[in-house]
Amino acid sequence: MRAPPGEIMFPWLRRSHEMEVTPLDWAEFFGNDNPVELDIGCGRGLYTWKASEANPEINYLGIELDYKTARRAAGKLYKREIPNARIISGDAREILDKLIVNGSVQAVHFYFPDPWWKRRHKWRRLFTDDFADQIAEVLQMGGILHSWTDVEDYFEVISALLEHHTQFETLPRPAEQTPDHDFDYRTSFERKKRKEGETIYRGQWKKIAERTT
Ligand SMILES: C[S@@+](CC[C@H](N)C(=O)[O-])C[C@H]1O[C@@H](n2cnc3c(N)ncnc32)[C@H](O)[C@@H]1O
């Protein structure tokens, strides 16, 4: 079954540019006071869907730039009427800046960001020091950033930025799990890359301080 047009999928799917530019009140947005986690660049939403089903006491917001892809992610939630997961389509940098209250998120998931392989395109990579600052802002104290990728040099850049960031502490790398079935991967890209035999680099970092400047 194809997902219906976006407007019909409200409240599972919203477009950031159609939303009021005021920070989201999570209790109003999700209808409860449960903790919130973000899946940035959620793609087709496998993680947002599986995590929200596995952890009904946590609210998940998937953020996806590409509207068609965001619709596919939202379709999974809409069909199952999942109460604790939503998708907003838009640029994560703007959404973090304008819609997410500082210190309001218990975890950020950032899986398989676009690698922009060509040297002249690398500036397009999402994870920069400004982006690390944005993530630090929205995380609550003790909140965790999870990031996985198959692109070794991108992982090294992310790790180095966070290693030197005064607000993060590097945690031990999570071990690889053996999937039980085809949906038992963290994300669609993890499934694709592991089936291709690629190494996956997994990291997690904890927010340990507020900004001082
Ligand atoms: C390689 S895919 C990975 C998707 C998913 N996380 C996974 O692991 O299967 C990267 C995703 O990030 C999205 N993306 C890229 N730039 C973005 C931005 N500025 N804001 C939100 N999403 C973005 C892309 O549209 C794409 O769906």
The ligand as an ORCA input file, in Angstrom:
! r2SCAN-3c Opt
* xyz 0 1
  C      22.409      8.077      3.481
  S      20.816      8.492      4.048
  C      20.667      7.605      5.596
  C      19.242      7.442      6.030
  C      19.046      6.699      7.370
  N      19.607      7.429      8.483
  C      19.658      5.332      7.309
  O      20.675      5.099      7.986
  O      19.093      4.474      6.598
  C      21.036     10.161      4.619
  C      19.721     10.899      4.793
  O      19.961     12.183      5.359
  C      19.072     13.098      4.751
  N      19.610     14.452      4.906
  C      20.662     15.004      4.256
  N      20.862     16.275      4.640
  C      19.896     16.542      5.567
  C      19.537     17.702      6.314
  N      20.235     18.835      6.191
  N      18.482     17.617      7.150
  C      17.772     16.468      7.274
  N      18.051     15.348      6.581
  C      19.099     15.376      5.739
  C      19.028     12.637      3.300
  O      17.912     13.147      2.602
  C      19.004     11.125      3.475
  O      17.693     10.615      3.566
*
